[in-house]
């Protein structure tokens, strides 16, 4: 639904899916995120994250959110 944050530390507000479910599914696919509220997840990649790692993370999130 929305994204907030500064720099690489971001929170994504979800619409219609509990953050605990997204966190569990993401972790099962190799992406570590945490649920900071019942409707938001936190993304906190390292400062040295590569473009390929970002692309992979987005692919995992896209898959998780579409199921």
mmCIF file as Biopython writes it, N, C-alpha, C and O atoms, coordinates in Angstrom:
data_model
#
loop_
_atom_site.group_PDB
_atom_site.id
_atom_site.type_symbol
_atom_site.label_atom_id
_atom_site.label_alt_id
_atom_site.label_comp_id
_atom_site.label_asym_id
_atom_site.label_entity_id
_atom_site.label_seq_id
_atom_site.pdbx_PDB_ins_code
_atom_site.Cartn_x
_atom_site.Cartn_y
_atom_site.Cartn_z
_atom_site.occupancy
_atom_site.B_iso_or_equiv
_atom_site.auth_seq_id
_atom_site.auth_asym_id
_atom_site.pdbx_PDB_model_num
ATOM 1   N N  . UNK A ? 1  ? 0.816  -1.188  0.000  1.0 0.0 1  A 1 
ATOM 2   C CA . UNK A ? 1  ? 0.000  0.000   0.000  1.0 0.0 1  A 1 
ATOM 3   C C  . UNK A ? 1  ? 0.866  1.260   0.000  1.0 0.0 1  A 1 
ATOM 4   O O  . UNK A ? 1  ? 0.558  2.238   -0.681 1.0 0.0 1  A 1 
ATOM 5   N N  . UNK A ? 2  ? 1.973  1.221   0.788  1.0 0.0 2  A 1 
ATOM 6   C CA . UNK A ? 2  ? 2.876  2.373   0.824  1.0 0.0 2  A 1 
ATOM 7   C C  . UNK A ? 2  ? 4.239  1.946   1.344  1.0 0.0 2  A 1 
ATOM 8   O O  . UNK A ? 2  ? 4.403  0.863   1.905  1.0 0.0 2  A 1 
ATOM 9   N N  . UNK A ? 3  ? 5.213  2.827   1.142  1.0 0.0 3  A 1 
ATOM 10  C CA . UNK A ? 3  ? 6.576  2.583   1.615  1.0 0.0 3  A 1 
ATOM 11  C C  . UNK A ? 3  ? 7.047  3.828   2.349  1.0 0.0 3  A 1 
ATOM 12  O O  . UNK A ? 3  ? 6.818  4.954   1.908  1.0 0.0 3  A 1 
ATOM 13  N N  . UNK A ? 4  ? 7.712  3.601   3.482  1.0 0.0 4  A 1 
ATOM 14  C CA . UNK A ? 4  ? 8.268  4.718   4.231  1.0 0.0 4  A 1 
ATOM 15  C C  . UNK A ? 4  ? 9.672  4.348   4.690  1.0 0.0 4  A 1 
ATOM 16  O O  . UNK A ? 4  ? 10.018 3.169   4.769  1.0 0.0 4  A 1 
ATOM 17  N N  . UNK A ? 5  ? 10.458 5.339   4.986  1.0 0.0 5  A 1 
ATOM 18  C CA . UNK A ? 5  ? 11.799 5.086   5.494  1.0 0.0 5  A 1 
ATOM 19  C C  . UNK A ? 5  ? 12.791 6.084   4.961  1.0 0.0 5  A 1 
ATOM 20  O O  . UNK A ? 5  ? 12.434 7.081   4.332  1.0 0.0 5  A 1 
ATOM 21  N N  . UNK A ? 6  ? 14.043 5.792   5.228  1.0 0.0 6  A 1 
ATOM 22  C CA . UNK A ? 6  ? 15.123 6.668   4.832  1.0 0.0 6  A 1 
ATOM 23  C C  . UNK A ? 6  ? 16.312 5.813   4.434  1.0 0.0 6  A 1 
ATOM 24  O O  . UNK A ? 6  ? 16.689 4.892   5.158  1.0 0.0 6  A 1 
ATOM 25  N N  . UNK A ? 7  ? 16.903 6.113   3.290  1.0 0.0 7  A 1 
ATOM 26  C CA . UNK A ? 7  ? 18.041 5.325   2.828  1.0 0.0 7  A 1 
ATOM 27  C C  . UNK A ? 7  ? 17.618 3.898   2.512  1.0 0.0 7  A 1 
ATOM 28  O O  . UNK A ? 7  ? 16.619 3.674   1.828  1.0 0.0 7  A 1 
ATOM 29  N N  . UNK A ? 8  ? 18.379 2.943   3.010  1.0 0.0 8  A 1 
ATOM 30  C CA . UNK A ? 8  ? 18.068 1.539   2.762  1.0 0.0 8  A 1 
ATOM 31  C C  . UNK A ? 8  ? 17.129 0.932   3.802  1.0 0.0 8  A 1 
ATOM 32  O O  . UNK A ? 8  ? 16.632 -0.176  3.602  1.0 0.0 8  A 1 
ATOM 33  N N  . UNK A ? 9  ? 16.878 1.624   4.891  1.0 0.0 9  A 1 
ATOM 34  C CA . UNK A ? 9  ? 15.987 1.112   5.926  1.0 0.0 9  A 1 
ATOM 35  C C  . UNK A ? 9  ? 14.559 1.536   5.595  1.0 0.0 9  A 1 
ATOM 36  O O  . UNK A ? 9  ? 14.187 2.699   5.748  1.0 0.0 9  A 1 
ATOM 37  N N  . UNK A ? 10 ? 13.770 0.566   5.137  1.0 0.0 10 A 1 
ATOM 38  C CA . UNK A ? 10 ? 12.421 0.848   4.655  1.0 0.0 10 A 1 
ATOM 39  C C  . UNK A ? 10 ? 11.392 -0.031  5.342  1.0 0.0 10 A 1 
ATOM 40  O O  . UNK A ? 10 ? 11.697 -1.135  5.792  1.0 0.0 10 A 1 
ATOM 41  N N  . UNK A ? 11 ? 10.185 0.469   5.415  1.0 0.0 11 A 1 
ATOM 42  C CA . UNK A ? 11 ? 9.040  -0.318  5.861  1.0 0.0 11 A 1 
ATOM 43  C C  . UNK A ? 11 ? 8.003  -0.275  4.752  1.0 0.0 11 A 1 
ATOM 44  O O  . UNK A ? 11 ? 7.719  0.781   4.187  1.0 0.0 11 A 1 
ATOM 45  N N  . UNK A ? 12 ? 7.450  -1.428  4.454  1.0 0.0 12 A 1 
ATOM 46  C CA . UNK A ? 12 ? 6.400  -1.526  3.440  1.0 0.0 12 A 1 
ATOM 47  C C  . UNK A ? 12 ? 5.084  -1.834  4.143  1.0 0.0 12 A 1 
ATOM 48  O O  . UNK A ? 12 ? 4.943  -2.863  4.803  1.0 0.0 12 A 1 
ATOM 49  N N  . UNK A ? 13 ? 4.140  -0.941  3.994  1.0 0.0 13 A 1 
ATOM 50  C CA . UNK A ? 13 ? 2.804  -1.134  4.552  1.0 0.0 13 A 1 
ATOM 51  C C  . UNK A ? 13 ? 2.024  -2.014  3.580  1.0 0.0 13 A 1 
ATOM 52  O O  . UNK A ? 13 ? 1.895  -1.688  2.400  1.0 0.0 13 A 1 
ATOM 53  N N  . UNK A ? 14 ? 1.507  -3.130  4.086  1.0 0.0 14 A 1 
ATOM 54  C CA . UNK A ? 14 ? 0.828  -4.113  3.242  1.0 0.0 14 A 1 
ATOM 55  C C  . UNK A ? 14 ? -0.671 -3.865  3.234  1.0 0.0 14 A 1 
ATOM 56  O O  . UNK A ? 14 ? -1.224 -3.281  4.166  1.0 0.0 14 A 1 
ATOM 57  N N  . UNK A ? 15 ? -1.308 -4.309  2.184  1.0 0.0 15 A 1 
ATOM 58  C CA . UNK A ? 15 ? -2.744 -4.137  2.041  1.0 0.0 15 A 1 
ATOM 59  C C  . UNK A ? 15 ? -3.382 -5.502  1.822  1.0 0.0 15 A 1 
ATOM 60  O O  . UNK A ? 15 ? -3.325 -6.048  0.721  1.0 0.0 15 A 1 
ATOM 61  N N  . UNK A ? 16 ? -3.982 -6.047  2.858  1.0 0.0 16 A 1 
ATOM 62  C CA . UNK A ? 16 ? -4.746 -7.271  2.699  1.0 0.0 16 A 1 
ATOM 63  C C  . UNK A ? 16 ? -4.049 -8.561  3.081  1.0 0.0 16 A 1 
ATOM 64  O O  . UNK A ? 16 ? -4.689 -9.612  3.060  1.0 0.0 16 A 1 
ATOM 65  N N  . UNK A ? 17 ? -2.782 -8.536  3.425  1.0 0.0 17 A 1 
ATOM 66  C CA . UNK A ? 17 ? -2.079 -9.748  3.825  1.0 0.0 17 A 1 
ATOM 67  C C  . UNK A ? 17 ? -1.296 -9.451  5.097  1.0 0.0 17 A 1 
ATOM 68  O O  . UNK A ? 17 ? -0.567 -8.461  5.152  1.0 0.0 17 A 1 
ATOM 69  N N  . UNK A ? 18 ? -1.432 -10.286 6.115  1.0 0.0 18 A 1 
ATOM 70  C CA . UNK A ? 18 ? -0.730 -10.034 7.377  1.0 0.0 18 A 1 
ATOM 71  C C  . UNK A ? 18 ? 0.795  -10.090 7.202  1.0 0.0 18 A 1 
ATOM 72  O O  . UNK A ? 18 ? 1.318  -10.926 6.467  1.0 0.0 18 A 1 
ATOM 73  N N  . UNK A ? 19 ? 1.476  -9.204  7.878  1.0 0.0 19 A 1 
ATOM 74  C CA . UNK A ? 19 ? 2.933  -9.150  7.744  1.0 0.0 19 A 1 
ATOM 75  C C  . UNK A ? 19 ? 3.599  -10.428 8.243  1.0 0.0 19 A 1 
ATOM 76  O O  . UNK A ? 19 ? 4.655  -10.800 7.730  1.0 0.0 19 A 1 
ATOM 77  N N  . UNK A ? 20 ? 3.022  -11.101 9.213  1.0 0.0 20 A 1 
ATOM 78  C CA . UNK A ? 20 ? 3.603  -12.355 9.707  1.0 0.0 20 A 1 
ATOM 79  C C  . UNK A ? 20 ? 3.613  -13.415 8.610  1.0 0.0 20 A 1 
ATOM 80  O O  . UNK A ? 20 ? 4.560  -14.195 8.513  1.0 0.0 20 A 1 
ATOM 81  N N  . UNK A ? 21 ? 2.582  -13.451 7.794  1.0 0.0 21 A 1 
ATOM 82  C CA . UNK A ? 21 ? 2.519  -14.401 6.679  1.0 0.0 21 A 1 
ATOM 83  C C  . UNK A ? 21 ? 3.590  -14.072 5.647  1.0 0.0 21 A 1 
ATOM 84  O O  . UNK A ? 21 ? 4.280  -14.968 5.160  1.0 0.0 21 A 1 
ATOM 85  N N  . UNK A ? 22 ? 3.733  -12.793 5.311  1.0 0.0 22 A 1 
ATOM 86  C CA . UNK A ? 22 ? 4.747  -12.372 4.340  1.0 0.0 22 A 1 
ATOM 87  C C  . UNK A ? 22 ? 6.141  -12.700 4.863  1.0 0.0 22 A 1 
ATOM 88  O O  . UNK A ? 22 ? 6.983  -13.197 4.115  1.0 0.0 22 A 1 
ATOM 89  N N  . UNK A ? 23 ? 6.389  -12.425 6.140  1.0 0.0 23 A 1 
ATOM 90  C CA . UNK A ? 23 ? 7.692  -12.705 6.741  1.0 0.0 23 A 1 
ATOM 91  C C  . UNK A ? 23 ? 8.024  -14.187 6.665  1.0 0.0 23 A 1 
ATOM 92  O O  . UNK A ? 23 ? 9.138  -14.562 6.298  1.0 0.0 23 A 1 
ATOM 93  N N  . UNK A ? 24 ? 7.067  -15.018 7.008  1.0 0.0 24 A 1 
ATOM 94  C CA . UNK A ? 24 ? 7.274  -16.466 6.983  1.0 0.0 24 A 1 
ATOM 95  C C  . UNK A ? 24 ? 7.549  -16.964 5.566  1.0 0.0 24 A 1 
ATOM 96  O O  . UNK A ? 24 ? 8.478  -17.743 5.355  1.0 0.0 24 A 1 
ATOM 97  N N  . UNK A ? 25 ? 6.761  -16.528 4.609  1.0 0.0 25 A 1 
ATOM 98  C CA . UNK A ? 25 ? 6.942  -16.954 3.215  1.0 0.0 25 A 1 
ATOM 99  C C  . UNK A ? 25 ? 8.258  -16.445 2.637  1.0 0.0 25 A 1 
ATOM 100 O O  . UNK A ? 25 ? 8.940  -17.170 1.912  1.0 0.0 25 A 1 
ATOM 101 N N  . UNK A ? 26 ? 8.615  -15.212 2.953  1.0 0.0 26 A 1 
ATOM 102 C CA . UNK A ? 26 ? 9.875  -14.647 2.450  1.0 0.0 26 A 1 
ATOM 103 C C  . UNK A ? 26 ? 11.061 -15.436 2.991  1.0 0.0 26 A 1 
ATOM 104 O O  . UNK A ? 26 ? 11.980 -15.770 2.243  1.0 0.0 26 A 1 
ATOM 105 N N  . UNK A ? 27 ? 11.044 -15.733 4.281  1.0 0.0 27 A 1 
ATOM 106 C CA . UNK A ? 27 ? 12.131 -16.489 4.881  1.0 0.0 27 A 1 
ATOM 107 C C  . UNK A ? 27 ? 12.244 -17.883 4.266  1.0 0.0 27 A 1 
ATOM 108 O O  . UNK A ? 27 ? 13.348 -18.380 4.045  1.0 0.0 27 A 1 
ATOM 109 N N  . UNK A ? 28 ? 11.112 -18.505 3.994  1.0 0.0 28 A 1 
ATOM 110 C CA . UNK A ? 28 ? 11.117 -19.824 3.354  1.0 0.0 28 A 1 
ATOM 111 C C  . UNK A ? 28 ? 11.745 -19.776 1.965  1.0 0.0 28 A 1 
ATOM 112 O O  . UNK A ? 28 ? 12.238 -20.789 1.468  1.0 0.0 28 A 1 
ATOM 113 N N  . UNK A ? 29 ? 11.729 -18.595 1.336  1.0 0.0 29 A 1 
ATOM 114 C CA . UNK A ? 29 ? 12.323 -18.422 0.011  1.0 0.0 29 A 1 
ATOM 115 C C  . UNK A ? 29 ? 13.709 -17.778 0.055  1.0 0.0 29 A 1 
ATOM 116 O O  . UNK A ? 29 ? 14.270 -17.445 -0.989 1.0 0.0 29 A 1 
ATOM 117 N N  . UNK A ? 30 ? 14.264 -17.602 1.256  1.0 0.0 30 A 1 
ATOM 118 C CA . UNK A ? 30 ? 15.618 -17.112 1.381  1.0 0.0 30 A 1 
ATOM 119 C C  . UNK A ? 30 ? 15.780 -15.616 1.586  1.0 0.0 30 A 1 
ATOM 120 O O  . UNK A ? 30 ? 16.891 -15.098 1.473  1.0 0.0 30 A 1 
ATOM 121 N N  . UNK A ? 31 ? 14.700 -14.912 1.884  1.0 0.0 31 A 1 
ATOM 122 C CA . UNK A ? 31 ? 14.766 -13.467 2.100  1.0 0.0 31 A 1 
ATOM 123 C C  . UNK A ? 31 ? 14.389 -13.160 3.543  1.0 0.0 31 A 1 
ATOM 124 O O  . UNK A ? 31 ? 13.315 -13.542 4.009  1.0 0.0 31 A 1 
ATOM 125 N N  . UNK A ? 32 ? 15.282 -12.467 4.244  1.0 0.0 32 A 1 
ATOM 126 C CA . UNK A ? 32 ? 15.017 -12.107 5.637  1.0 0.0 32 A 1 
ATOM 127 C C  . UNK A ? 32 ? 14.398 -10.718 5.690  1.0 0.0 32 A 1 
ATOM 128 O O  . UNK A ? 32 ? 15.024 -9.728  5.314  1.0 0.0 32 A 1 
ATOM 129 N N  . UNK A ? 33 ? 13.168 -10.664 6.160  1.0 0.0 33 A 1 
ATOM 130 C CA . UNK A ? 33 ? 12.472 -9.412  6.464  1.0 0.0 33 A 1 
ATOM 131 C C  . UNK A ? 33 ? 11.826 -9.623  7.825  1.0 0.0 33 A 1 
ATOM 132 O O  . UNK A ? 33 ? 11.689 -10.762 8.271  1.0 0.0 33 A 1 
ATOM 133 N N  . UNK A ? 34 ? 11.434 -8.567  8.478  1.0 0.0 34 A 1 
ATOM 134 C CA . UNK A ? 34 ? 10.719 -8.766  9.736  1.0 0.0 34 A 1 
ATOM 135 C C  . UNK A ? 34 ? 9.445  -7.947  9.762  1.0 0.0 34 A 1 
ATOM 136 O O  . UNK A ? 34 ? 9.343  -6.885  9.147  1.0 0.0 34 A 1 
ATOM 137 N N  . UNK A ? 35 ? 8.482  -8.474  10.493 1.0 0.0 35 A 1 
ATOM 138 C CA . UNK A ? 35 ? 7.209  -7.775  10.600 1.0 0.0 35 A 1 
ATOM 139 C C  . UNK A ? 35 ? 7.270  -6.842  11.805 1.0 0.0 35 A 1 
ATOM 140 O O  . UNK A ? 35 ? 7.396  -7.282  12.948 1.0 0.0 35 A 1 
ATOM 141 N N  . UNK A ? 36 ? 7.178  -5.558  11.525 1.0 0.0 36 A 1 
ATOM 142 C CA . UNK A ? 36 ? 7.290  -4.550  12.583 1.0 0.0 36 A 1 
ATOM 143 C C  . UNK A ? 36 ? 5.934  -4.153  13.154 1.0 0.0 36 A 1 
ATOM 144 O O  . UNK A ? 36 ? 5.844  -3.670  14.283 1.0 0.0 36 A 1 
ATOM 145 N N  . UNK A ? 37 ? 4.896  -4.359  12.376 1.0 0.0 37 A 1 
ATOM 146 C CA . UNK A ? 37 ? 3.521  -4.195  12.844 1.0 0.0 37 A 1 
ATOM 147 C C  . UNK A ? 37 ? 2.713  -5.305  12.166 1.0 0.0 37 A 1 
ATOM 148 O O  . UNK A ? 37 ? 3.233  -5.978  11.277 1.0 0.0 37 A 1 
ATOM 149 N N  . UNK A ? 38 ? 1.482  -5.506  12.557 1.0 0.0 38 A 1 
ATOM 150 C CA . UNK A ? 38 ? 0.680  -6.548  11.901 1.0 0.0 38 A 1 
ATOM 151 C C  . UNK A ? 38 ? 0.466  -6.310  10.401 1.0 0.0 38 A 1 
ATOM 152 O O  . UNK A ? 38 ? 0.080  -7.224  9.673  1.0 0.0 38 A 1 
ATOM 153 N N  . UNK A ? 39 ? 0.720  -5.072  9.944  1.0 0.0 39 A 1 
ATOM 154 C CA . UNK A ? 39 ? 0.471  -4.758  8.530  1.0 0.0 39 A 1 
ATOM 155 C C  . UNK A ? 39 ? 1.693  -4.207  7.800  1.0 0.0 39 A 1 
ATOM 156 O O  . UNK A ? 39 ? 1.565  -3.700  6.686  1.0 0.0 39 A 1 
ATOM 157 N N  . UNK A ? 40 ? 2.888  -4.297  8.416  1.0 0.0 40 A 1 
ATOM 158 C CA . UNK A ? 40 ? 4.084  -3.742  7.773  1.0 0.0 40 A 1 
ATOM 159 C C  . UNK A ? 40 ? 5.295  -4.646  7.959  1.0 0.0 40 A 1 
ATOM 160 O O  . UNK A ? 40 ? 5.458  -5.284  8.999  1.0 0.0 40 A 1 
ATOM 161 N N  . UNK A ? 41 ? 6.136  -4.689  6.937  1.0 0.0 41 A 1 
ATOM 162 C CA . UNK A ? 41 ? 7.399  -5.416  7.019  1.0 0.0 41 A 1 
ATOM 163 C C  . UNK A ? 41 ? 8.556  -4.432  6.891  1.0 0.0 41 A 1 
ATOM 164 O O  . UNK A ? 41 ? 8.423  -3.378  6.269  1.0 0.0 41 A 1 
ATOM 165 N N  . UNK A ? 42 ? 9.687  -4.788  7.483  1.0 0.0 42 A 1 
ATOM 166 C CA . UNK A ? 42 ? 10.883 -3.959  7.403  1.0 0.0 42 A 1 
ATOM 167 C C  . UNK A ? 42 ? 11.883 -4.610  6.457  1.0 0.0 42 A 1 
ATOM 168 O O  . UNK A ? 42 ? 12.119 -5.817  6.506  1.0 0.0 42 A 1 
ATOM 169 N N  . UNK A ? 43 ? 12.465 -3.780  5.596  1.0 0.0 43 A 1 
ATOM 170 C CA . UNK A ? 43 ? 13.531 -4.192  4.702  1.0 0.0 43 A 1 
ATOM 171 C C  . UNK A ? 43 ? 14.790 -3.459  5.146  1.0 0.0 43 A 1 
ATOM 172 O O  . UNK A ? 43 ? 14.802 -2.229  5.203  1.0 0.0 43 A 1 
ATOM 173 N N  . UNK A ? 44 ? 15.839 -4.193  5.459  1.0 0.0 44 A 1 
ATOM 174 C CA . UNK A ? 44 ? 17.070 -3.577  5.965  1.0 0.0 44 A 1 
ATOM 175 C C  . UNK A ? 44 ? 18.291 -4.242  5.339  1.0 0.0 44 A 1 
ATOM 176 O O  . UNK A ? 44 ? 19.019 -4.966  6.017  1.0 0.0 44 A 1 
ATOM 177 N N  . UNK A ? 45 ? 18.518 -4.000  4.047  1.0 0.0 45 A 1 
ATOM 178 C CA . UNK A ? 45 ? 19.671 -4.630  3.391  1.0 0.0 45 A 1 
ATOM 179 C C  . UNK A ? 45 ? 20.983 -4.006  3.861  1.0 0.0 45 A 1 
ATOM 180 O O  . UNK A ? 45 ? 20.991 -2.881  4.361  1.0 0.0 45 A 1 
ATOM 181 N N  . UNK A ? 46 ? 22.088 -4.729  3.704  1.0 0.0 46 A 1 
ATOM 182 C CA . UNK A ? 46 ? 23.389 -4.171  4.070  1.0 0.0 46 A 1 
ATOM 183 C C  . UNK A ? 46 ? 23.775 -3.037  3.116  1.0 0.0 46 A 1 
ATOM 184 O O  . UNK A ? 46 ? 23.258 -2.949  2.002  1.0 0.0 46 A 1 
ATOM 185 N N  . UNK A ? 47 ? 24.671 -2.191  3.558  1.0 0.0 47 A 1 
ATOM 186 C CA . UNK A ? 47 ? 25.108 -1.074  2.718  1.0 0.0 47 A 1 
ATOM 187 C C  . UNK A ? 47 ? 25.783 -1.536  1.436  1.0 0.0 47 A 1 
ATOM 188 O O  . UNK A ? 47 ? 25.782 -0.813  0.440  1.0 0.0 47 A 1 
ATOM 189 N N  . UNK A ? 48 ? 26.352 -2.722  1.449  1.0 0.0 48 A 1 
ATOM 190 C CA . UNK A ? 48 ? 27.072 -3.235  0.282  1.0 0.0 48 A 1 
ATOM 191 C C  . UNK A ? 48 ? 26.214 -4.155  -0.582 1.0 0.0 48 A 1 
ATOM 192 O O  . UNK A ? 48 ? 26.748 -5.010  -1.287 1.0 0.0 48 A 1 
ATOM 193 N N  . UNK A ? 49 ? 24.912 -3.995  -0.538 1.0 0.0 49 A 1 
ATOM 194 C CA . UNK A ? 49 ? 24.008 -4.829  -1.322 1.0 0.0 49 A 1 
ATOM 195 C C  . UNK A ? 49 ? 24.249 -4.577  -2.817 1.0 0.0 49 A 1 
ATOM 196 O O  . UNK A ? 49 ? 24.460 -3.441  -3.241 1.0 0.0 49 A 1 
ATOM 197 N N  . UNK A ? 50 ? 24.214 -5.651  -3.598 1.0 0.0 50 A 1 
ATOM 198 C CA . UNK A ? 50 ? 24.443 -5.527  -5.040 1.0 0.0 50 A 1 
ATOM 199 C C  . UNK A ? 50 ? 23.119 -5.390  -5.776 1.0 0.0 50 A 1 
ATOM 200 O O  . UNK A ? 50 ? 22.056 -5.688  -5.232 1.0 0.0 50 A 1 
ATOM 201 N N  . UNK A ? 51 ? 23.201 -4.938  -7.015 1.0 0.0 51 A 1 
ATOM 202 C CA . UNK A ? 51 ? 22.002 -4.851  -7.850 1.0 0.0 51 A 1 
ATOM 203 C C  . UNK A ? 51 ? 21.352 -6.219  -8.018 1.0 0.0 51 A 1 
ATOM 204 O O  . UNK A ? 51 ? 20.127 -6.332  -8.018 1.0 0.0 51 A 1 
ATOM 205 N N  . UNK A ? 52 ? 22.166 -7.247  -8.160 1.0 0.0 52 A 1 
ATOM 206 C CA . UNK A ? 52 ? 21.636 -8.603  -8.328 1.0 0.0 52 A 1 
ATOM 207 C C  . UNK A ? 52 ? 20.884 -9.058  -7.081 1.0 0.0 52 A 1 
ATOM 208 O O  . UNK A ? 52 ? 19.844 -9.708  -7.185 1.0 0.0 52 A 1 
ATOM 209 N N  . UNK A ? 53 ? 21.407 -8.717  -5.901 1.0 0.0 53 A 1 
ATOM 210 C CA . UNK A ? 53 ? 20.732 -9.088  -4.659 1.0 0.0 53 A 1 
ATOM 211 C C  . UNK A ? 53 ? 19.410 -8.343  -4.509 1.0 0.0 53 A 1 
ATOM 212 O O  . UNK A ? 53 ? 18.429 -8.909  -4.029 1.0 0.0 53 A 1 
ATOM 213 N N  . UNK A ? 54 ? 19.381 -7.101  -4.909 1.0 0.0 54 A 1 
ATOM 214 C CA . UNK A ? 54 ? 18.130 -6.334  -4.875 1.0 0.0 54 A 1 
ATOM 215 C C  . UNK A ? 54 ? 17.115 -6.933  -5.840 1.0 0.0 54 A 1 
ATOM 216 O O  . UNK A ? 54 ? 15.943 -7.086  -5.496 1.0 0.0 54 A 1 
ATOM 217 N N  . UNK A ? 55 ? 17.561 -7.272  -7.043 1.0 0.0 55 A 1 
ATOM 218 C CA . UNK A ? 55 ? 16.662 -7.897  -8.017 1.0 0.0 55 A 1 
ATOM 219 C C  . UNK A ? 55 ? 16.095 -9.200  -7.477 1.0 0.0 55 A 1 
ATOM 220 O O  . UNK A ? 55 ? 14.907 -9.474  -7.644 1.0 0.0 55 A 1 
ATOM 221 N N  . UNK A ? 56 ? 16.934 -10.011 -6.828 1.0 0.0 56 A 1 
ATOM 222 C CA . UNK A ? 56 ? 16.484 -11.288 -6.268 1.0 0.0 56 A 1 
ATOM 223 C C  . UNK A ? 56 ? 15.487 -11.052 -5.136 1.0 0.0 56 A 1 
ATOM 224 O O  . UNK A ? 56 ? 14.470 -11.741 -5.055 1.0 0.0 56 A 1 
ATOM 225 N N  . UNK A ? 57 ? 15.768 -10.089 -4.266 1.0 0.0 57 A 1 
ATOM 226 C CA . UNK A ? 57 ? 14.856 -9.776  -3.163 1.0 0.0 57 A 1 
ATOM 227 C C  . UNK A ? 57 ? 13.500 -9.325  -3.689 1.0 0.0 57 A 1 
ATOM 228 O O  . UNK A ? 57 ? 12.461 -9.742  -3.177 1.0 0.0 57 A 1 
ATOM 229 N N  . UNK A ? 58 ? 13.510 -8.478  -4.708 1.0 0.0 58 A 1 
ATOM 230 C CA . UNK A ? 58 ? 12.251 -8.019  -5.290 1.0 0.0 58 A 1 
ATOM 231 C C  . UNK A ? 58 ? 11.488 -9.156  -5.954 1.0 0.0 58 A 1 
ATOM 232 O O  . UNK A ? 58 ? 10.259 -9.195  -5.900 1.0 0.0 58 A 1 
ATOM 233 N N  . UNK A ? 59 ? 12.203 -10.075 -6.577 1.0 0.0 59 A 1 
ATOM 234 C CA . UNK A ? 59 ? 11.544 -11.241 -7.181 1.0 0.0 59 A 1 
ATOM 235 C C  . UNK A ? 59 ? 10.876 -12.095 -6.109 1.0 0.0 59 A 1 
ATOM 236 O O  . UNK A ? 59 ? 9.752  -12.563 -6.289 1.0 0.0 59 A 1 
ATOM 237 N N  . UNK A ? 60 ? 11.566 -12.293 -5.004 1.0 0.0 60 A 1 
ATOM 238 C CA . UNK A ? 60 ? 10.988 -13.070 -3.909 1.0 0.0 60 A 1 
ATOM 239 C C  . UNK A ? 60 ? 9.765  -12.360 -3.339 1.0 0.0 60 A 1 
ATOM 240 O O  . UNK A ? 60 ? 8.726  -12.986 -3.129 1.0 0.0 60 A 1 
ATOM 241 N N  . UNK A ? 61 ? 9.882  -11.070 -3.090 1.0 0.0 61 A 1 
ATOM 242 C CA . UNK A ? 61 ? 8.728  -10.326 -2.557 1.0 0.0 61 A 1 
ATOM 243 C C  . UNK A ? 61 ? 7.546  -10.346 -3.515 1.0 0.0 61 A 1 
ATOM 244 O O  . UNK A ? 61 ? 6.401  -10.497 -3.090 1.0 0.0 61 A 1 
ATOM 245 N N  . UNK A ? 62 ? 7.819  -10.195 -4.799 1.0 0.0 62 A 1 
ATOM 246 C CA . UNK A ? 62 ? 6.751  -10.246 -5.791 1.0 0.0 62 A 1 
ATOM 247 C C  . UNK A ? 62 ? 6.038  -11.590 -5.747 1.0 0.0 62 A 1 
ATOM 248 O O  . UNK A ? 62 ? 4.809  -11.654 -5.785 1.0 0.0 62 A 1 
ATOM 249 N N  . UNK A ? 63 ? 6.817  -12.657 -5.667 1.0 0.0 63 A 1 
ATOM 250 C CA . UNK A ? 63 ? 6.236  -14.002 -5.599 1.0 0.0 63 A 1 
ATOM 251 C C  . UNK A ? 63 ? 5.429  -14.184 -4.319 1.0 0.0 63 A 1 
ATOM 252 O O  . UNK A ? 63 ? 4.308  -14.693 -4.355 1.0 0.0 63 A 1 
ATOM 253 N N  . UNK A ? 64 ? 5.988  -13.774 -3.201 1.0 0.0 64 A 1 
ATOM 254 C CA . UNK A ? 64 ? 5.318  -13.921 -1.904 1.0 0.0 64 A 1 
ATOM 255 C C  . UNK A ? 64 ? 4.011  -13.129 -1.856 1.0 0.0 64 A 1 
ATOM 256 O O  . UNK A ? 64 ? 3.002  -13.617 -1.348 1.0 0.0 64 A 1 
ATOM 257 N N  . UNK A ? 65 ? 4.036  -11.921 -2.382 1.0 0.0 65 A 1 
ATOM 258 C CA . UNK A ? 65 ? 2.842  -11.073 -2.307 1.0 0.0 65 A 1 
ATOM 259 C C  . UNK A ? 65 ? 1.767  -11.456 -3.314 1.0 0.0 65 A 1 
ATOM 260 O O  . UNK A ? 65 ? 0.607  -11.071 -3.162 1.0 0.0 65 A 1 
ATOM 261 N N  . UNK A ? 66 ? 2.140  -12.202 -4.329 1.0 0.0 66 A 1 
ATOM 262 C CA . UNK A ? 66 ? 1.157  -12.583 -5.343 1.0 0.0 66 A 1 
ATOM 263 C C  . UNK A ? 66 ? 0.468  -13.907 -5.038 1.0 0.0 66 A 1 
ATOM 264 O O  . UNK A ? 66 ? -0.452 -14.300 -5.756 1.0 0.0 66 A 1 
ATOM 265 N N  . UNK A ? 67 ? 0.894  -14.600 -3.989 1.0 0.0 67 A 1 
ATOM 266 C CA . UNK A ? 67 ? 0.267  -15.884 -3.638 1.0 0.0 67 A 1 
ATOM 267 C C  . UNK A ? 67 ? -0.675 -15.751 -2.495 1.0 0.0 67 A 1 
ATOM 268 O O  . UNK A ? 67 ? -1.282 -16.738 -2.078 1.0 0.0 67 A 1 
#
